[in-house]
Amino acid sequence: MTIVATKVVASPDAAENVETKAEANEFTSVALFCAIGLLVSLAVVILDQITPVEWF
């Protein structure tokens, strides 16, 4: 009987946990996208100093 009650009580926490994981996954993908963009920008700035080429 207590096992059933524990599962019923724990189900809202499980739903919140799934939502938290989904938000963390979304944040991780946005953070990786931004980090890759910053690294590409940094590489262009560094390469422009080493080899003066018209990039744009």
C-alpha positions as CSV (number, residue, x, y, z in Angstrom):
1,M,0.0,0.0,0.0
2,T,2.8,2.4,0.8
3,I,4.5,1.6,-2.5
4,V,1.4,2.7,-4.4
5,A,1.2,5.9,-2.4
6,T,4.9,6.7,-3.0
7,K,4.5,6.2,-6.7
8,V,1.5,8.5,-6.8
9,V,3.2,11.2,-4.8
10,A,6.5,10.9,-6.8
11,S,4.8,11.3,-10.2
12,P,4.6,15.1,-10.1
13,D,8.3,15.3,-9.2
14,A,9.0,13.0,-12.2
15,A,7.2,15.3,-14.5
16,E,9.1,18.3,-13.2
17,N,12.3,16.4,-13.5
18,V,11.6,15.6,-17.2
19,E,10.8,19.3,-17.8
20,T,14.0,20.4,-16.1
21,K,16.0,18.0,-18.2
22,A,14.4,19.3,-21.4
23,E,15.2,22.9,-20.4
24,A,18.8,21.9,-19.6
25,N,19.1,20.1,-23.0
26,E,17.8,23.3,-24.8
27,F,20.2,25.5,-22.9
28,T,23.1,23.1,-23.7
29,S,22.4,23.3,-27.5
30,V,22.1,27.1,-27.4
31,A,25.3,27.4,-25.4
32,L,27.2,25.1,-27.8
33,F,25.9,27.1,-30.8
34,C,27.1,30.3,-29.3
35,A,30.5,28.9,-28.3
36,I,31.1,27.6,-31.8
37,G,30.2,31.0,-33.3
38,L,32.5,32.7,-30.9
39,L,35.4,30.4,-31.8
40,V,34.8,30.9,-35.5
41,S,34.8,34.7,-35.0
42,L,38.0,34.5,-32.9
43,A,39.7,32.3,-35.5
44,V,38.8,34.9,-38.2
45,V,40.2,37.7,-36.2
46,I,43.5,35.8,-35.4
47,L,43.9,34.7,-39.0
48,D,43.3,38.2,-40.3
49,Q,46.2,39.4,-38.2
50,I,48.5,36.7,-39.4
51,T,47.6,36.8,-43.1
52,P,46.2,40.2,-44.2
53,V,43.5,39.0,-46.6
54,E,40.2,40.7,-47.6
55,W,37.7,38.5,-45.8
56,F,34.7,40.6,-46.6
